Amino acid sequence: MDKIIIEGGRRLKGEVKISGAKNAALPILVSSMLTEGQCVYSNVPDLKDVNSIKLLLSTLGTSVNTDGNTVKINAGGLNNHKAPYDLVRKMRASILVLGPLLARLKKARVSLPGGCAIGARPINLHLKGLTDLGASIELKHGYIEARADKLKGAEIYLDFPTVTGTENLMMAAALAEGTSYIKNAACEPEIKAMADVMNKMGADIKGAGTSCIKINGVSSMNPSSVSIIPDRIEAGTFMIAAALTGGDFKIVDCEPDHLGSVIDKLRRVGSKIEISKKCIHITGPDEIISVDIKTRTYPGFPTDMQAQFMVLMSIANGVSTISETIFENRFIHISEIKRMGANITVSGNSAIVKGVPALSGAPVMASDLRASASLVLAGLVANGKTEVNRIYHLDRGYEALEKKFKLLGAKIKRVS
């Protein structure tokens, strides 16, 4: 199993290019199931999660061809309504095939999903919404058994603005008969990106990116060619790396408008940030100032940036409170950061972080995707050598992260 070894203490400089967004690529690739022609997607990141969804689509009968960061998918041969446990257990986003299978094949048998151990993330809201659209659903032996002779438009209210739930229901409603409304919908940029792609395919979706989405069902959809939007979480991770190391570099091929809350907090800690089209120039502060954060659904501070920001606060001047309101188990990384000398105590869903003068390199173990990134960041600023183990989590969501840091001047390498 691979691990990443880092010699900390280097100031990062240069330019880094942001890859396509994993959280946009996954649902957009799945949306190809709604049409029978060939869809072409560019700027698709080379990630384990993306490879997993491509394998799942192939298992369902679609044709999937990859050439670098371009993926061609033809779902004309979609003929299998069963998504097996061995594939779905690897990634929670696999549940996204449920809505399109119902829309195209009128039935679905999808294993209950797996993924990072950061919280329960129940799928009951997906199932409730599909039931509202006319599906009959049962849970049997770890599988979701769903049928719908005809999906019909409905008004769906989500108790929580779930991202994958919103995406699943958008896909199902796109081919339903009549008009659907998804209320208290997720507002993330990836939702709007997916709706834009589907509208290009012939769907009729309005309001994506707001809390109320209106979907007028259509009888069929056409293939399209699109480019995946930049990954805002990867961009945010590099921004924190600049702040941590007192770095000075440009982040290019990004979307600054998707990073408002992160930019605001990093300015408050003392970073200098200049924004231009598709580019963020960030210079880290001489002294990091402690700032409180509370994770929220978009446009609030992203839960996917909480672990990385906590590392920044661990060497800040002062005391900060970091509150996690999205996932109940997303403090698993704290024990590993404390092994490197951080002073962090947990009280309920909040972590109190007292800044220390420096972190010390140590062997650490990654527990989930964003925790992996936070430990790499800690290693970049720590004194001495850090070994980050179990980095397969990292490869699920970051494309060639260690290579990009190396180009910025970090002393970092991957070893088997």
C-alpha positions, -999 to 999 in steps of 0.1 A, spaced: 0 0 0 13 35 -9 21 62 15 32 98 12 64 111 29 69 148 34 98 168 47 81 200 61 91 236 64 93 247 28 76 279 15 55 270 -15 57 292 -46 47 290 -83 15 281 -100 -9 251 -97 -37 241 -121 -70 228 -106 -85 196 -119 -122 189 -127 -145 186 -97 -151 150 -85 -184 160 -70 -196 174 -103 -181 146 -125 -198 118 -107 -235 129 -111 -228 143 -146 -213 110 -158 -244 92 -143 -267 116 -161 -256 100 -193 -279 71 -184 -309 94 -193 -301 94 -230 -294 67 -256 -267 85 -275 -230 91 -269 -221 119 -244 -186 133 -244 -171 148 -211 -139 167 -209 -118 178 -179 -128 146 -160 -104 140 -132 -85 107 -130 -97 95 -96 -106 63 -79 -142 74 -74 -145 84 -110 -131 50 -121 -156 33 -97 -186 51 -112 -174 43 -148 -171 6 -138 -206 7 -124 -220 23 -155 -203 -4 -176 -218 -31 -154 -253 -16 -161 -248 -20 -199 -234 14 -210 -203 18 -232 -176 37 -214 -144 49 -232 -116 70 -216 -89 89 -233 -69 110 -208 -93 134 -191 -120 128 -218 -147 102 -212 -173 90 -238 -204 73 -225 -231 57 -246 -261 44 -226 -280 31 -256 -273 -4 -243 -285 2 -208 -301 -31 -199 -291 -41 -163 -311 -27 -134 -289 -43 -107 -261 -23 -91 -242 -49 -70 -228 -46 -35 -191 -51 -46 -192 -19 -66 -216 3 -46 -199 -4 -13 -168 15 -24 -185 48 -29 -217 65 -15 -222 84 -48 -231 51 -64 -266 56 -51 -270 82 -80 -278 54 -104 -311 47 -86 -331 77 -102 -319 72 -138 -325 34 -136 -361 40 -125 -365 66 -153 -351 45 -181 -358 9 -171 -387 14 -147 -370 -7 -120 -338 -8 -100 -320 -30 -75 -293 -10 -59 -271 -20 -29 -271 2 1 -240 23 -4 -206 26 14 -180 54 14 -160 74 39 -167 67 76 -176 104 84 -212 100 94 -245 82 88 -255 101 56 -288 83 54 -305 79 20 -341 80 33 -346 114 16 -337 99 -18 -363 71 -12 -390 94 1 -386 117 -29 -387 88 -54 -418 75 -36 -434 109 -41 -427 106 -78 -446 73 -78 -420 46 -72 -426 16 -51 -396 9 -28 -386 -19 -5 -354 -27 14 -344 -64 12 -312 -81 22 -291 -49 20 -306 -38 -14 -330 -11 -25 -358 -27 -46 -376 0 -66 -402 -1 -93 -422 25 -112 -443 18 -142 -446 55 -147 -429 83 -127 -452 114 -123 -443 149 -113 -447 158 -76 -438 184 -50 -409 171 -30 -398 186 3 -363 176 16 -359 177 54 -322 185 47 -307 199 15 -289 167 6 -266 171 -25 -268 136 -39 -305 134 -30 -312 166 -50 -292 152 -79 -309 118 -78 -344 133 -78 -335 158 -105 -326 129 -128 -357 109 -120 -380 139 -124 -364 149 -157 -381 120 -175 -413 119 -153 -447 129 -166 -456 164 -155 -439 190 -133 -419 184 -102 -407 208 -75 -377 200 -52 -380 223 -22 -352 229 3 -329 216 -25 -291 217 -22 -276 248 -37 -240 237 -43 -224 248 -76 -222 211 -86 -260 210 -86 -262 239 -110 -234 224 -132 -254 192 -134 -287 210 -143 -268 230 -170 -256 197 -185 -291 181 -184 -307 212 -199 -282 209 -227 -294 173 -232 -330 185 -235 -342 186 -199 -363 215 -186 -349 225 -152 -352 259 -137 -339 272 -103 -309 249 -99 -285 266 -74 -315 279 -54 -335 261 -27 -364 255 -51 -359 236 -84 -387 233 -109 -384 203 -134 -408 200 -163 -406 164 -174 -397 155 -210 -402 123 -230 -366 119 -240 -332 135 -239 -303 139 -263 -265 134 -259 -242 163 -254 -206 174 -250 -196 193 -219 -165 202 -197 -165 194 -160 -163 225 -137 -131 231 -116 -129 214 -82 -136 241 -55 -124 218 -27 -91 211 -43 -87 249 -49 -95 256 -13 -70 229 -1 -42 247 -21 -53 280 -7 -49 267 29 -15 253 19 -4 288 9 -16 302 42 1 274 62 35 278 46 36 315 41 35 306 4 30 328 -26 14 312 -57 -14 313 -83 -42 289 -84 -54 287 -120 -83 271 -139 -104 276 -108 -138 293 -101 -133 319 -74 -171 326 -72 -175 291 -58 -151 298 -29 -166 329 -13 -167 316 23 -132 301 21 -117 333 7 -134 353 34 -120 332 62 -85 331 47 -85 368 44 -94 370 81 -65 348 91 -42 373 73 -37 360 38 -35 384 9 -58 372 -19 -61 387 -54 -89 374 -77 -91 375 -114 -109 354 -140 -103 317 -133 -74 326 -111 -66 332 -74 -33 347 -63 -27 340 -26 1 350 -3 2 335 32 5 357 63 36 363 84 14 355 114 -17 333 112 -47 348 131 -72 325 148 -107 325 133 -138 306 142 -157 286 116 -190 267 115 -197 243 86 -229 250 67 -245 239 35 -235 260 5 -228 290 4 -216 285 39 -182 271 49 -179 237 33 -177 206 56 -152 193 30 -128 221 40 -132 217 78 -102 193 84 -79 214 63 -88 246 81 -83 229 114 -47 223 105 -43 260 97 -58 269 131 -35 245 149 -5 268 143 -25 301 145 -19 328 171 -48 324 195 -77 301 201 -104 291 176 -136 271 177 -145 249 148 -181 236 147 -192 208 125 -229 208 117 -231 185 87 -215 151 96 -214 138 131 -181 118 127 -160 143 109 -135 149 137 -118 115 132 -86 133 120 -81 151 152 -63 123 170 -38 121 141 -32 159 141 -26 158 178 1 132 173 19 159 155 16 183 184 -17 201 179 -36 212 209 -72 203 202 -101 194 225 -136 183 214 -168 192 230 -199 178 212 -198 190 176 -172 216 183 -134 215 185 -114 241 205 -80 246 188 -53 264 207 -25 274 183 10 260 190 43 274 177 49 244 154 38 209 145 63 180 145 65 154 118 51 119 127 37 88 111 -1 93 107 -30 73 93 -57 88 71 -93 79 80 -112 95 51 -108 116 20 -105 151 34 -87 139 65 -60 126 42 -56 161 26 -54 177 61 -26 153 71 -7 162 39 -11 198 48 1 193 83 32 175 69 40 204 47 43 228 76 56 204 103 92 202 115 108 170 103 94 140 84 57 130 82 45 97 68 8 97 57 -4 61 55 -35 46 39 -36 73 12 -60 54 -10 -86 77 5 -66 106 -10 -67 91 -45 -105 90 -44 -107 128 -45 -74 145 -54 -57 141 -88 -19 138 -85 -19 159 -53 17 151 -43 29 159 -79 12 193 -78 27 201 -44 61 191 -56 58 216 -85 52 243 -59 85 234 -41 73 209 -15 97 180 -6 71 153 -10 70 118 -25 48 88 -28 64 54 -20 50 18 -20 
